Amino acid sequence: MDEKLASNSLDYSNKILNCFGDSTTWGDNGMDTGGEDISWVHHIQKLVKFKDVRNYGVCASRIAVTEDRTDSFIERVNDMRTDADYIVVMGGVNDFQHNVPLGDPRSKDIWTFYGALNILSHELIDQFPSARIIFITPMKNNFHHPTKKYPTTLDKNTQGLFQLDYVNAIKTVCDYYAMPVIDMYAESGISPFNSKQRKLYMPDGLHYSDDGYARLAERIYKGLMRFI
């Protein structure tokens, strides 16, 4: 971990950070040996000495509601403790890979990506009216499951959409609600399409190794410091 990054002079010792997301927030490494103790959330606490950092990551969770699961961001948003000063939300790759319809930018239909983002944003602002809410776009993926076919960043899903369409939807909704975005899709610093970086940081092309999460945390930290 870069000591210069950890030398931030601002005092966050009485501040609380909630991190809301999917398997990448939880700390999945794609090898069945991951967990919260290797997650970027864990590494953030090394860089910024918050009073508390909470990990609300759930593997395979989608932002939108879907028929096959009951742990979408919409269905879990009320599970977070409401005393946090900062809320970081990272998700969307599972919506892309599982073909959630994009919908209309002003929609409130929780079965579509735009609609779910709008409802989620309303809920977050209502629950945390004085907190700083920050979204993070999902990183690029080159995931190859051993038995199932999932679209990579370069592929269209069955909706005829690229991952970038979901990334742009996040930016559009956050712009409407004046919530800042850390664009890790464009600026993670890790490419799943480079074999050496993939081996070092992304064992399965989607999830990250301990070193990968540490590298992500440094990028996320720099983004957070612009907004908190």
Secondary structure by P-SEA (a helix, b strand, c coil): ccccccccccccccbbbbbbbccccccccccccccccccaaaaaaaaccccbbbbbcccccccccccccccccccccccccccccbbbbbbcaaaaaaccccccccccccccaaaaaaaaaaaaaaacccbbbbbbcccccccccccbbbbcccccccccccaaaaaaaaaaaaaaacccccccccccccccccaaaaaacccccccccaaaaaaaaaaaaaaaaacc
